[in-house]
Amino acid sequence: MDYADQTYCTVDGVELHFDLSYPLYGEAPYPLVMYVHGGSWREGDKRGGAGMAFKDSLLDAGFAIASINYRLSPEVIFPTHIKDVKCAVRFFRANASQLGIDQDRIAALVGSAAGAHLLSLLGLTANHDLWEDSGCYPNISSEVATVVDLFGPTDLCEMTHLSYQDAFVDVFGDAIQSEEQMWVYSPLAYVTQNAPPFLIMHGNADQVVALHHSERLYQALQAVDVPAKLIVVHGGGHFLNLFNQRASPSKAELTKSLLSFLAEYLGD
């Protein structure tokens, strides 16, 4: 039985919802892929975004798929968003037996830029005791086995430029005026040899999040011997334009790479 619009955590009176879909074949406990949508930390929904393009293929391959909503700006400012995402992982791990999922095989699959940023932070800070204070499921690990990053920003210091300050002050508040503080919110700040394996996909025609964000993350992971793969999609743009007809590798080829990566690190 699939779940829709169920609550994984209630914070400050706000219910945070998830959907959970199961494969038609195989037996529980299933490995879990958790999806977090993008939308500049200000919009979007758990049923939309680039990562959902892989949903059917993942289900066919025997993975359960959880997609979550998290609180958005301007109602909240960062780091509320990452606290919610970490709470979701703790929820799935704490309730794994009831939900029929394998608590040791939880992967983070992200959608567009903001979702990728959140789950890269999630994967890289699991052992740093950061942003775990939502009050839900204390003492449960928010660690994930792998991260799949679709064109996420990795160094938010660029947002201290005035053009970004005007656009994202409602997301980051006064922190956007400080390069030091924005580095604290940047995945690149937390790359260590304890990081989980990363699969990164990024279009070289992305006009919203430049390719160098993914290149720098890939290089940093390689430098500390963390398994990482970067797939540059030639002609691929932002959001669903990553999969446009002229892009190479194609969506089918990207899906094959994704399934191979997850089989390697989440297989039995």
C-alpha positions as CSV (number, residue, x, y, z in Angstrom):
1,M,0.0,0.0,0.0
2,D,1.4,3.4,-1.0
3,Y,1.2,6.4,1.3
4,A,0.2,9.9,0.2
5,D,0.3,13.2,2.2
6,Q,1.3,11.5,5.4
7,T,3.1,13.4,8.2
8,Y,6.8,12.8,8.9
9,C,7.2,15.5,11.5
10,T,5.3,18.4,13.1
11,V,7.4,21.5,13.9
12,D,6.0,24.7,15.3
13,G,2.5,23.5,14.5
14,V,3.4,22.8,10.9
15,E,2.9,19.3,9.5
16,L,5.5,18.2,7.1
17,H,4.2,15.7,4.5
18,F,5.6,12.8,2.5
19,D,4.5,10.4,-0.2
20,L,5.9,6.8,-0.3
21,S,5.6,4.4,-3.3
22,Y,6.6,0.8,-3.4
23,P,7.8,-1.4,-6.2
24,L,5.3,-3.9,-7.7
25,Y,7.8,-6.7,-7.3
26,G,10.2,-7.9,-4.7
27,E,9.9,-8.2,-1.0
28,A,10.3,-5.8,1.9
29,P,12.4,-4.4,3.3
30,Y,13.1,-2.3,0.2
31,P,16.0,0.1,-0.3
32,L,14.7,3.6,-0.1
33,V,15.4,6.5,-2.4
34,M,14.3,9.8,-0.8
35,Y,13.5,12.7,-3.2
36,V,13.7,16.4,-2.3
37,H,12.3,18.9,-4.8
38,G,14.0,22.1,-5.9
39,G,12.6,25.6,-6.4
40,S,15.1,28.1,-5.0
41,W,14.2,27.1,-1.4
42,R,11.0,29.1,-2.0
43,E,8.6,27.0,-4.1
44,G,8.0,23.5,-5.5
45,D,6.3,20.4,-4.3
46,K,7.2,16.8,-3.6
47,R,5.4,15.6,-6.7
48,G,7.3,17.7,-9.1
49,G,10.9,18.5,-10.3
50,A,13.6,16.9,-12.4
51,G,14.3,14.0,-10.1
52,M,10.7,12.6,-10.5
53,A,11.7,11.8,-14.1
54,F,13.4,8.7,-12.7
55,K,10.6,7.6,-10.4
56,D,9.1,4.8,-12.6
57,S,12.5,3.4,-13.5
58,L,13.5,3.3,-9.8
59,L,10.3,1.5,-8.8
60,D,10.7,-1.0,-11.6
61,A,14.2,-1.7,-10.3
62,G,12.9,-2.5,-6.8
63,F,13.4,0.7,-4.9
64,A,10.8,2.3,-2.7
65,I,10.5,6.1,-3.4
66,A,9.8,8.7,-0.7
67,S,9.2,12.3,-1.7
68,I,9.0,15.0,0.9
69,N,7.9,18.6,1.4
70,Y,9.8,20.9,3.6
71,R,9.1,24.4,4.9
72,L,9.8,27.1,2.3
73,S,10.9,30.8,2.4
74,P,9.8,33.5,3.0
75,E,7.8,31.9,5.8
76,V,11.1,30.5,7.2
77,I,14.8,31.3,6.6
78,F,17.7,29.0,6.3
79,P,18.7,26.6,7.9
80,T,15.1,25.6,8.6
81,H,15.0,23.8,5.2
82,I,17.9,21.4,5.9
83,K,16.6,20.7,9.4
84,D,13.3,19.5,7.9
85,V,15.2,17.2,5.4
86,K,17.3,15.7,8.2
87,C,14.1,15.1,10.2
88,A,12.7,13.2,7.3
89,V,15.6,10.8,7.2
90,R,15.4,10.2,10.9
91,F,11.6,9.5,10.5
92,F,12.2,6.9,7.8
93,R,15.0,5.2,9.8
94,A,13.0,5.2,13.1
95,N,9.9,3.8,11.3
96,A,11.7,1.5,8.8
97,S,10.1,-1.8,10.0
98,Q,6.6,-0.4,9.9
99,L,7.1,1.1,6.5
100,G,8.8,-1.9,5.0
101,I,12.1,-0.2,4.2
102,D,15.7,-1.0,4.9
103,Q,17.1,1.5,7.4
104,D,20.6,0.8,6.2
105,R,19.9,1.4,2.5
106,I,18.6,4.9,2.3
107,A,19.8,7.0,-0.7
108,A,19.2,10.7,-1.3
109,L,18.0,11.5,-4.8
110,V,17.6,15.2,-5.5
111,G,15.6,17.2,-7.9
112,S,16.7,20.6,-9.1
113,A,19.2,23.1,-7.6
114,A,17.9,23.8,-4.1
115,G,16.9,20.2,-3.5
116,A,20.4,19.1,-4.6
117,H,22.0,21.6,-2.3
118,L,19.9,20.4,0.7
119,L,20.6,16.7,0.1
120,S,24.3,17.3,-0.5
121,L,24.4,19.1,2.8
122,L,22.5,16.2,4.3
123,G,24.9,13.6,3.0
124,L,28.1,15.5,4.0
125,T,27.1,16.7,7.5
126,A,25.6,13.5,9.0
127,N,28.5,13.2,11.5
128,H,28.9,16.9,12.2
129,D,26.0,17.3,14.6
130,L,24.6,20.2,12.6
131,W,21.0,21.2,12.1
132,E,19.6,18.1,13.9
133,D,17.5,20.1,16.5
134,S,14.0,19.8,15.0
135,G,12.9,18.0,18.1
136,C,11.6,15.0,16.1
137,Y,13.2,11.5,16.5
138,P,16.2,12.6,18.6
139,N,19.2,10.2,18.8
140,I,18.3,8.7,15.4
141,S,20.9,9.1,12.6
142,S,20.3,11.2,9.6
143,E,23.0,9.5,7.6
144,V,22.4,8.3,4.0
145,A,24.2,5.6,2.1
146,T,24.6,7.6,-1.1
147,V,23.8,11.0,-2.7
148,V,22.6,11.6,-6.2
149,D,23.0,15.3,-6.9
150,L,21.3,17.0,-9.9
151,F,22.9,20.3,-10.7
152,G,23.0,21.7,-7.1
153,P,24.9,24.8,-5.9
154,T,27.9,23.8,-3.8
155,D,29.4,27.1,-2.8
156,L,26.9,29.7,-1.6
157,C,29.5,32.4,-1.2
158,E,28.6,33.6,-4.7
159,M,25.3,34.7,-3.2
160,T,27.0,37.5,-1.2
161,H,27.0,39.4,-4.5
162,L,24.4,42.1,-4.6
163,S,22.4,40.5,-7.4
164,Y,21.9,37.4,-5.2
165,Q,21.3,39.4,-2.1
166,D,18.3,41.1,-3.7
167,A,17.0,37.8,-4.9
168,F,17.5,35.6,-1.8
169,V,17.5,37.7,1.3
170,D,14.1,36.2,2.1
171,V,15.8,32.7,2.1
172,F,19.0,33.4,4.0
173,G,18.3,36.6,5.9
174,D,21.3,38.6,7.2
175,A,23.6,35.7,6.5
176,I,23.6,36.6,2.8
177,Q,25.7,39.6,3.6
178,S,28.5,37.4,5.0
179,E,30.7,35.2,2.9
180,E,31.8,33.4,6.0
181,Q,28.3,32.5,7.0
182,M,27.3,31.5,3.4
183,W,30.3,29.2,3.4
184,V,28.8,27.5,6.5
185,Y,25.7,26.7,4.4
186,S,27.8,25.4,1.5
187,P,28.2,21.6,0.8
188,L,31.9,22.1,-0.2
189,A,32.7,23.1,3.4
190,Y,32.0,19.6,4.7
191,V,33.7,17.3,2.3
192,T,35.7,14.7,4.2
193,Q,36.8,11.1,3.7
194,N,33.7,10.0,5.6
195,A,31.3,11.3,2.9
196,P,29.0,8.8,1.2
197,P,29.4,8.0,-2.5
198,F,28.1,10.7,-4.8
199,L,26.7,10.6,-8.3
200,I,26.5,14.1,-9.8
201,M,24.7,15.1,-13.0
202,H,24.9,18.6,-14.5
203,G,24.2,20.1,-17.9
204,N,27.0,22.2,-19.4
205,A,24.3,24.6,-20.7
206,D,22.7,25.2,-17.3
207,Q,22.2,29.0,-17.1
208,V,21.0,28.9,-13.5
209,V,23.6,26.9,-11.6
210,A,26.9,26.9,-13.4
211,L,28.7,23.6,-14.1
212,H,31.7,24.6,-11.9
213,H,29.6,24.0,-8.8
214,S,29.5,20.3,-9.6
215,E,33.0,20.1,-10.9
216,R,34.4,21.6,-7.7
217,L,32.4,19.1,-5.5
218,Y,33.5,16.2,-7.7
219,Q,37.1,17.3,-7.4
220,A,36.9,17.7,-3.6
221,L,35.4,14.3,-3.2
222,Q,38.1,12.7,-5.4
223,A,40.8,14.4,-3.4
224,V,39.8,12.6,-0.2
225,D,39.2,9.3,-2.1
226,V,35.4,9.3,-1.7
227,P,33.7,7.3,-4.6
228,A,32.2,9.9,-6.9
229,K,31.1,10.1,-10.5
230,L,30.3,13.3,-12.4
231,I,28.2,13.1,-15.6
232,V,28.3,16.2,-17.7
233,V,25.3,16.4,-19.9
234,H,26.4,18.2,-23.1
235,G,23.6,20.5,-24.2
236,G,21.7,19.8,-21.0
237,G,20.1,22.8,-19.3
238,H,18.4,23.5,-15.9
239,F,15.5,21.6,-14.4
240,L,13.8,19.4,-16.9
241,N,15.9,20.9,-19.7
242,L,18.6,18.6,-18.5
243,F,16.7,15.9,-20.5
244,N,16.1,17.9,-23.7
245,Q,16.2,16.0,-27.0
246,R,19.6,17.4,-28.0
247,A,21.3,16.6,-24.7
248,S,23.9,13.8,-24.4
249,P,23.9,11.5,-22.5
250,S,20.2,11.0,-23.1
251,K,17.6,10.5,-20.3
252,A,17.6,6.8,-20.9
253,E,21.4,6.7,-20.6
254,L,21.3,8.8,-17.4
255,T,18.7,6.5,-16.0
256,K,21.0,3.5,-16.7
257,S,23.9,5.2,-14.9
258,L,21.7,6.0,-12.0
259,L,20.5,2.5,-11.6
260,S,24.0,1.1,-11.9
261,F,25.3,3.5,-9.2
262,L,22.5,2.6,-6.8
263,A,22.9,-1.1,-7.4
264,E,26.6,-0.8,-6.6
265,Y,26.1,1.0,-3.3
266,L,22.6,-0.1,-2.2
267,G,22.6,-3.6,-3.5
268,D,22.1,-6.6,-1.2
